[in-house]
């Protein structure tokens, strides 16, 4: 009987180790080839997609229509306040200052008695003048009666021609003496009245400049006090010749009222605490010639001062309304770009594309500026986000009023 012979596998450690290494290298090679293949396919896909341009998003910008408004053009100057009336009270006759009938620094009325000068000398002069007048009037009456007696006698040849001429001459001389005496009386009474010093205007009176008992007069210390009327004050300031020429170009003549205009050159001033005075004044005078030393001409404005807040002699800032540009086209200054060639602004068309528009600028006021030429009212202008725009570029317009609600989006757009 033949028995099958079972061959037991040979347990060789070396062969077993070789077999494991061979299988590991094979697996590693397969994995490497697979990775290379995947990278190749991925690179091909990326290369194919890179040839296709992704359409860029339209930049977001803020837009607003060009405004239309009446623009007030102001000029600022340095002015000095003075009283509407400033009167020096002086003695008009000589004598001892006898009395003072006011309190210093108070309000006085026109005609109020302020000072009294010793009147005794002037009363005596007035009495003497009146006495002389009575004497001359008596002489004139006698000369008139003599003439009335001589004339009929002369007509009857009872008196000579010489007698008549002497009578006529005596009468005429007597009448002249009467007239001279009347003038002396008027002068004496006038001088007597000057011993009572009255206020010529209503206003605030200063302190007295002389003491009681002082001899005053036209040749001595005749200034007694000063009175200031400041219910209305005058503001003096200077404007340049260039200001005048610009005003003429706008058909505005400084210092003259024009009833055809809807406005007049008004004046506002600043108080020492930098607050604006609540009342406005008006320019009422301008010097017709320029000072060659300074190149300026003097201008005067009248300002109400009911509360006496404005003091004569005070310096102040003066703001004058020089012109009103009616229905002017206005844009914010932040929308402008200034270059050597001029100023331009981006304007958005109806198809949401933008164009670069050069414009002529006018006066500035606040944060805005007047556009003289190059822009029509209500045209849509780009106010923010225009720094990266090119002419013809399409934009994603955002109203200026919605800027606050979309602030983060705008900031993100500007950073791109």
Secondary structure, 3 states (H helix, E strand, C coil): CCCCCCCCCCCCHHHHHHHHHHHHHHHHHHHHHHHHHHHHHHHHHHHHHHCCCCCCCCEEEEEEECEEEEEEEEEEEEEEEEEEEEEEEECCCCEEEEEECCCCCCEECCCCEEEEECCHHHHHHHHHHHHHHHHHHHHHHHHHHHHHHHHHHHHCCCCCHHHHHHHHHHHHHHHHHHHHHHHHHHHHHHHHHHCEEECCCCEEECCCCCCCCCEECCCCCCEEEEEEEEEEEEEEEEEEHHHHHHHHHCCCCCCCCCCCCCCCCEEEEECCCCCECCCCEEEEEECCCCECCCCEEEEEEEEECCCCCCCCCCEEEEEEEEEEEEEEEEEEHHHCEEECCEEEEEEECCCCEEEEEEEEEEEEECCEEEEEECCCCCCEEEEECCCCCCCCCEEEEEEHHHCCCCHHHHHHHHHC
